[in-house]
Each structure stands twice: as structure tokens, then as C-alpha cells.
Amino acid sequence: MAQSFSLLILTLFFAHQYVCILIHFSSDFTEGYFTNFRYSPKIFHHTHHHEIKKPYISVHALAKDLIRLNFEVSAYVRIRCIYRLVNKQTASIETNMTAILNTRFLNNSYENPFMNASGVHCMTTEELDELANSKAGAFITKSSTTLERAGNPEPRYISVPLGSINSMGLPNEGIDYYLSYVLDRQEKYPNAPAIFFSVAGMSIDENLSMLRKIQDSEFNGVTELNLSCPNVPGKPQVAYDFDLTRETLERVFAFFKKPLGIKLPPYFDFAHFDIMAKILNEFPLAYVNSINSVGNGLYIDVDKESVVVKPKNGFGGIGGEYVKPTALANVRAFYTRLRPEIKVIGTGGIKSGKDAFEHLLCGASMLQIGTELQKEGVEIFGRIEKELKDIMEAKGYTSIDQFRGKLNSL
């Protein structure tokens, strides 16, 4: 591919005198001439209707302007159209612009950035095995407590239009159950991608106790500390208390030396982004995960004139399409405020390749899927992987690093 591209640039360089002629007299070309190359209508419109206003004395300037335009066509097709414009030949440039989703995260390599959100399809070892054998690039365990928890009474999870409402109450099998699973899997598959392990204690002391157990174990993956569960009655979210967050992290990093990220609730005020980012930048965090569900929403069944989940008088965490704008805002806000060493995992409202692209454009390094995974099952990872690749190829991107975090401002 590199040889073909160099040849193309060399050819363009020596053909610059023809560029000016063809740009000014591009109406000589017919629509059919471009059809053979699966051209974007925008390319044809751009040249045929003389929307290039300035004369080009350099083919490099022409190529730069055409490639810079946000066409929904791959860079390969764009480059080949330039080649045709300059040379008016029938020979094609052989190259391959297949998008690659390989993701490097905390010195670990993953085939793609997709994973489950903790709490969804990860309660049992059977579900974890399904995730491990799916198209997901990585997976994370259920947020664990010291002992097994039954969680809140049912109904506690309901799919609703545009998303979901839940008040699960952290049901899980206890830390020993999940730690045993990940250690066993590490031994069986030493070359498999690193596993993410989630903990969410009912108190700071419980979190510290579980993190000590992980620190003392042979676990070599990534740990996520959930400071943002909104659905445990009587237990406020730690991450909304900035002083308590700092105290928690001070006590954690006094002994915890393995890669650690934290899961955050959504924030809605720039002052809160600034305060939390300042705190987080003081610690050797590996990443932040934004966002957990938007807490204490209410969904009503009009026919029954009733709430739809039982715990907390119907109040629950909102997920899915409802929360995507909030999730994107939080991803972007922390991406632009945190030290580059602290990565961002984007969670919230991802149900398509377009949603994934938007999270990555805002700066996310990995992507977690919850509501749509609950609805669709692990098959979603194969579908969304293809959709993201299609978008990248249409835009001429071959890797995520080419556009991650490069959101344009007006």
C-alpha cells in the first residue's frame, strides 16, 4: 500500500500543469465517467459545478483540499478520483484501505474497543464465558461486593422506548466467585486479552478490603472501582462527594499498585468537571469510565398509572439512547481535562457504529455497552464492529487513532 501511495503522489507532482486545466474544465467529464469508481455524488458535484474556486499551481494543494473534505467515501476512492482527474487514464491504483479496530489500552492489545458494561451479561461464569467467546475486544466482571448480594426486589429492570430503567441494587456472587473465575481463566489462556475486574463495596472500608485482596492475588488484569452506583437505597454515590472521593483515592493508592480505573456518575456542570478532574489528576489512575446510568429517573406506565420498577418507589438509573448526549459530554469533558496518561472509557447510549464513532471522536479509548447488550445479546459486538468499520472506511480512516479525540469545534 505504501508503494502505491508514493507512486501516486509522484505522478501527481509531475502532472501539476494538467490539474489546473482539468479543474477549470471539469465539465468535460460526464457523470458516467465517475460511476465506474463508486464515486461520492459530492465529489462529482464538487468538480462538475466548479466549486473549487481557487486556481491550483501545486497538485499537493489540490490533493490536500480534496482529501480534507468530509466526503462519505473512502480515502482510496478519493485518491483514485484525483489520479483519474490528473491523468485521464484507465489504470487503477491497487491499494487496500480496510479499517482496523485494534486498540492499545494500558499496554494491553485488544482486537477492538468494545466490551460489556459491568452489570450486564456478566453475573455468572456462563455469561462471562459467552462474553469471552464473543466478538467483544474485552469484558468486565459484575461489580462485586465482599459477600453475595441478592439485590433489589423485582421488577428491577425494564426496557423502555429509547433505553432502559433499572434499580438492580448490585446483585452479584461475591468477590471470591469472580476472582476465582478470572484467575482460572488467566491460567488457561495466558495470551488472552487482559480482563477487567469491577468492585463496588457498600463502604470505603469494604472497597479497601476487596482491593487488598486483588492486590495480593495473581490477577494481572485491570481493576475498576465503581464509585457511582445510584441504585442502592440509603447509599449515596461516592463520586458526587468530592472530598470523599479524594479521601477514597488517597487510601486506595497508599497500597494498590495494579492498574486501576474508576467508574463515574454523570456530571452536568462545568465546575463539577473541573473539580473532579483536578482531584483525579493528583492520582496514578489508569482511566475513568464515563458514565454510569443517570440516577433516579422515573418512567411511568400510563395505562396502569404506575411506575415500572419496584425499588425506591419506581426511581431508577436511566440508560440507552436517552443518555448518549450526556455520556458524550462527560467523555469529552474528562478527555480534555485529564492528564493524557489517564484514559477515558465511554459508556452510555451505544447501540450502533455511529454511536461508537461519536464516543471515540470525543476521546474514548474503549467503549462499554449495556442497555443494547441486554436487549440484543452478545451478537451486538459483531454487528457494531462491522458498522464502525464501514463508517471508518467511508471516511478514509484505517485506524481509530487517526480520529480519536479530534472532535471539531465551530
C-alpha positions in Angstrom: 0.0 0.0 0.0 2.8 2.4 0.9 4.5 1.9 -2.6 1.3 2.6 -4.4 0.6 5.8 -2.5 4.1 7.1 -3.1 3.8 6.4 -6.8 0.5 8.3 -6.8 2.0 11.4 -5.2 5.0 11.3 -7.6 2.6 11.0 -10.6 0.5 13.9 -9.3 3.6 16.0 -8.7 4.8 15.8 -12.3 1.3 16.3 -13.7 0.5 19.6 -11.9 0.0 21.5 -15.2 -2.9 19.3 -16.1 -4.6 19.8 -12.8 -5.3 23.5 -13.5 -6.8 22.6 -16.9 -8.9 19.7 -15.6 -10.2 21.7 -12.6 -11.3 24.6 -14.8 -12.7 22.4 -17.5 -14.1 19.6 -15.4 -17.5 19.9 -17.1 -15.9 17.9 -19.9 -16.3 14.8 -17.8 -19.6 13.1 -17.7 -21.3 11.5 -14.7 -20.8 8.1 -16.2 -17.1 8.6 -16.2 -17.1 8.6 -12.4 -19.7 6.0 -11.9 -17.3 3.2 -12.5 -15.4 4.2 -9.4 -18.3 4.2 -6.9 -17.7 8.0 -6.6 -19.4 10.0 -4.0 -22.0 12.4 -5.5 -20.3 15.1 -3.5 -17.1 14.6 -5.5 -18.8 14.8 -8.8 -20.8 17.8 -7.7 -17.7 19.5 -6.3 -15.8 19.3 -9.6 -18.5 19.3 -12.2 -20.1 22.5 -10.9 -16.8 24.4 -10.4 -17.0 24.7 -6.6 -13.2 24.7 -6.4 -12.8 28.4 -6.8 -9.0 28.9 -6.5 -6.5 28.0 -9.2 -4.1 25.3 -8.2 -0.4 25.7 -9.0 0.5 22.7 -6.9 -1.0 19.3 -7.1 -0.2 18.9 -3.4 -2.6 21.7 -2.6 -5.3 20.1 -4.7 -4.9 16.7 -3.1 -4.8 18.2 0.3 -8.1 20.1 -0.2 -9.9 17.2 -1.8 -8.8 14.7 0.9 -9.6 17.2 3.7 -13.2 17.4 2.6 -15.6 15.4 4.7 -16.9 13.1 2.0 -18.6 9.9 2.8 -16.3 7.9 0.7 -13.0 6.1 1.4 -9.7 7.8 1.0 -8.9 5.1 -1.5 -11.7 6.2 -3.8 -10.9 9.8 -3.3 -7.3 9.3 -4.2 -8.1 7.3 -7.2 -10.5 10.1 -8.4 -7.6 12.5 -8.1 -5.4 10.2 -10.1 -8.1 9.9 -12.8 -8.6 13.7 -12.9 -4.9 14.3 -13.3 -4.0 11.6 -15.8 -7.3 10.8 -17.6 -6.1 7.2 -17.7 -7.7 3.8 -17.2 -5.0 2.2 -15.0 -6.1 1.8 -11.3 -4.1 2.1 -8.1 -4.1 -1.1 -6.2 -4.4 -0.5 -2.5 -6.3 -1.7 0.5 -7.9 0.8 2.9 -9.5 -1.7 5.3 -10.3 -0.2 8.7 -8.5 -1.9 11.6 -10.0 -1.6 15.1 -7.0 -2.9 17.0 -6.9 -1.0 20.3 -3.9 -0.5 22.6 -5.0 0.2 26.2 -2.8 0.3 29.2 -0.1 -1.7 27.4 -2.7 -4.4 26.5 -3.8 -5.2 23.0 -7.4 -5.7 22.0 -8.9 -6.6 18.7 -11.5 -3.8 19.1 -12.5 -1.3 21.7 -15.9 -2.9 22.6 -16.8 -4.5 25.9 -19.8 -5.0 28.1 -20.7 -2.5 30.8 -20.4 -4.1 34.2 -23.8 -5.3 35.4 -24.9 -6.6 32.0 -24.5 -10.2 30.9 -21.7 -10.8 33.4 -23.4 -12.2 36.6 -22.4 -15.9 36.1 -19.4 -17.7 34.8 -21.5 -18.9 31.9 -22.3 -15.3 30.9 -18.7 -14.3 31.3 -17.6 -17.2 29.0 -20.1 -16.0 26.4 -18.5 -12.6 26.5 -15.0 -14.1 26.3 -16.0 -16.1 23.2 -17.9 -13.2 21.5 -16.6 -10.5 19.2 -16.1 -8.2 22.1 -12.5 -7.0 22.4 -12.6 -7.3 26.2 -15.0 -7.9 29.0 -15.5 -6.9 32.6 -17.0 -8.8 35.6 -20.0 -7.9 37.5 -19.4 -5.3 40.2 -18.7 -7.4 43.2 -19.2 -6.9 47.0 -17.4 -8.9 49.7 -20.3 -11.3 50.0 -23.0 -12.4 47.6 -25.9 -10.0 47.2 -29.4 -10.7 46.0 -30.0 -7.1 45.0 -33.3 -5.2 45.0 -36.7 -6.8 44.6 -38.1 -7.3 41.2 -39.2 -5.9 38.8 -36.0 -4.0 38.8 -35.0 -3.8 35.1 -37.3 -2.7 32.3 -36.6 -1.9 28.7 -38.5 1.2 27.6 -38.5 3.2 24.4 -35.1 4.7 23.7 -33.4 2.9 26.6 -33.9 1.3 30.0 -34.6 2.0 33.6 -33.1 -0.2 36.3 -32.8 -0.4 40.1 -30.8 -3.6 40.4 -29.1 -3.0 43.8 -25.8 -4.6 42.9 -26.8 -8.3 42.8 -23.6 -10.4 42.5 -22.0 -13.6 43.5 -19.3 -12.0 45.7 -15.7 -11.2 45.1 -14.3 -14.7 45.6 -16.6 -16.1 42.9 -15.3 -13.6 40.3 -11.7 -13.6 41.4 -11.6 -17.4 41.2 -13.0 -17.2 37.6 -10.5 -14.6 36.3 -7.5 -16.3 37.9 -8.6 -19.7 36.4 -9.0 -18.0 33.0 -5.6 -16.3 33.2 -4.0 -19.7 33.8 -5.9 -21.4 31.0 -5.4 -18.6 28.5 -2.2 -16.8 29.3 -2.1 -15.0 26.0 -5.8 -13.8 26.1 -6.6 -10.1 26.4 -6.4 -8.7 29.9 -9.6 -9.0 31.9 -11.4 -6.1 33.6 -12.5 -6.7 37.2 -15.1 -4.5 38.9 -15.7 -3.9 42.6 -18.4 -1.8 44.3 -18.4 -2.0 48.0 -21.0 -0.6 50.3 -18.4 1.5 52.2 -14.9 2.8 51.7 -13.6 0.1 54.1 -15.2 -2.7 52.1 -13.7 -1.3 48.9 -10.3 -1.2 50.5 -10.6 -4.7 51.8 -11.6 -6.1 48.3 -8.8 -4.1 46.6 -6.3 -5.5 49.1 -7.5 -9.0 48.1 -6.9 -8.2 44.4 -3.5 -6.6 45.1 -2.4 -9.7 47.0 -3.7 -12.1 44.3 -2.1 -13.1 41.0 -4.7 -11.1 39.0 -2.8 -9.4 36.2 -5.7 -7.5 34.5 -7.3 -4.2 35.1 -9.4 -3.3 38.1 -12.4 -0.9 38.0 -13.6 0.8 41.2 -17.3 1.7 40.9 -17.9 5.0 42.8 -21.2 5.6 41.1 -23.9 3.1 41.7 -27.2 5.1 42.0 -29.5 2.2 42.9 -28.6 1.1 46.5 -31.1 2.5 48.9 -29.5 4.7 51.6 -26.1 4.6 49.9 -25.2 7.9 48.2 -22.8 7.9 45.2 -19.3 8.5 46.5 -18.2 10.3 43.3 -20.7 13.1 44.0 -18.9 13.9 47.2 -15.6 15.4 46.1 -13.9 15.3 49.5 -14.9 11.7 50.0 -13.6 10.8 46.5 -10.2 12.3 47.3 -10.1 10.5 50.6 -11.0 7.2 49.0 -8.3 7.5 46.3 -5.7 8.6 48.9 -6.4 5.4 50.9 -6.5 3.2 47.8 -3.3 4.3 46.2 -1.5 4.0 49.5 -1.2 0.3 48.8 -2.8 -0.5 45.4 -0.2 -0.8 42.7 -2.0 -2.5 39.9 -3.8 -0.7 37.0 -6.9 0.9 38.4 -9.8 2.9 36.8 -12.9 4.4 38.4 -16.4 4.4 37.1 -18.0 7.8 37.5 -21.6 9.1 37.5 -22.7 11.8 35.0 -21.8 15.4 35.8 -23.8 18.3 34.4 -21.9 21.4 35.4 -18.5 22.6 34.1 -17.5 23.5 37.7 -18.0 19.8 38.6 -15.9 18.6 35.7 -13.2 21.0 36.7 -13.2 20.0 40.4 -13.3 16.2 39.7 -10.6 16.4 37.0 -8.4 18.3 39.4 -8.8 15.6 42.0 -8.3 12.7 39.6 -5.1 14.3 38.1 -3.5 14.0 41.6 -3.5 10.2 41.4 -2.0 7.5 39.2 -5.3 6.4 37.8 -5.3 4.3 34.6 -8.7 5.5 33.4 -12.1 6.9 34.1 -15.3 5.3 32.9 -18.0 7.8 32.0 -20.8 7.4 32.5 -22.8 5.1 34.9 -26.6 5.4 34.4 -28.3 8.7 35.0 -29.6 8.2 38.5 -33.1 8.5 39.9 -35.1 8.8 36.7 -38.8 7.9 36.6 -40.6 6.0 33.9 -44.4 5.8 34.1 -46.8 3.2 32.6 -49.7 5.5 31.6 -52.2 2.6 31.2 -51.6 1.3 34.7 -50.9 4.8 36.1 -47.9 3.2 37.8 -44.2 3.2 37.9 -42.5 0.3 36.2 -39.8 -0.8 38.7 -40.4 -1.8 42.3 -37.4 -0.5 44.3 -37.2 3.1 45.5 -40.9 3.8 44.6 -40.0 3.5 40.9 -36.9 5.6 40.8 -34.0 4.1 38.9 -31.0 4.6 36.7 -31.7 5.6 33.1 -29.6 4.1 30.2 -29.7 3.8 26.5 -30.3 6.4 23.9 -31.7 8.8 26.5 -28.3 9.3 28.0 -26.0 9.4 24.9 -25.7 13.2 24.8 -24.8 13.3 28.5 -22.3 10.4 28.1 -20.6 12.1 25.1 -20.4 15.4 27.1 -18.8 13.6 30.0 -16.3 11.7 27.8 -15.3 14.9 26.1 -15.1 17.0 29.3 -12.8 14.5 31.0 -10.7 13.8 27.9 -9.9 17.5 27.6 -9.2 17.9 31.4 -7.3 14.8 32.5 -3.7 14.1 32.0 -3.0 12.2 28.8 -1.9 9.2 30.9 -5.5 8.9 32.2 -7.6 7.3 29.5 -11.4 7.5 29.2 -13.8 4.6 28.6 -17.0 5.8 27.0 -20.3 4.2 28.3 -23.8 5.3 27.5 -26.1 5.1 24.5 -24.0 3.0 22.3 -26.2 0.9 20.0 -24.7 1.4 16.6 -21.4 2.0 14.8 -22.3 5.7 14.6 -22.7 5.9 18.4 -19.3 4.2 18.8 -17.7 6.6 16.3 -19.1 9.6 18.3 -17.7 8.3 21.6 -14.3 7.7 20.0 -14.3 11.2 18.4 -14.9 12.7 21.8 -11.8 10.9 23.1 -12.8 7.5 24.4 -10.2 4.8 24.3 -12.5 1.8 25.0 -16.3 1.5 24.8 -18.8 -0.3 27.1 -22.2 -1.3 26.0 -25.1 -2.0 28.5 -28.7 -1.4 27.5 -28.3 -2.7 23.9 -26.3 -5.7 25.1 -29.1 -6.6 27.5 -31.6 -6.3 24.6 -29.7 -7.9 21.8 -27.2 -10.3 23.4 -23.5 -10.8 22.6 -24.3 -10.7 18.9 -24.3 -6.9 19.1 -20.5 -6.9 19.2 -20.1 -8.4 15.7 -22.8 -6.1 14.3 -21.4 -2.9 15.8 -17.8 -3.8 14.9 -18.9 -4.0 11.2 -20.8 -0.8 11.4 -17.9 1.1 12.8 -15.5 -0.3 10.2 -17.9 0.8 7.4 -18.0 4.3 8.8 -14.3 4.5 9.1 -13.7 3.1 5.6 -16.2 5.6 4.2 -14.3 8.4 5.8 -10.9 7.1 4.8 -9.7 6.1 8.3 -7.7 2.9 8.7 -7.2 3.1 12.4 -9.1 4.6 15.4 -6.0 6.7 16.4 -6.5 8.7 13.2 -9.6 10.4 14.6 -9.8 9.6 18.3 -10.4 12.8 20.3 -10.3 15.0 17.2 -13.8 16.5 17.5 -14.1 19.7 15.6 -15.5 22.9 17.2 -17.4 25.6 15.3 
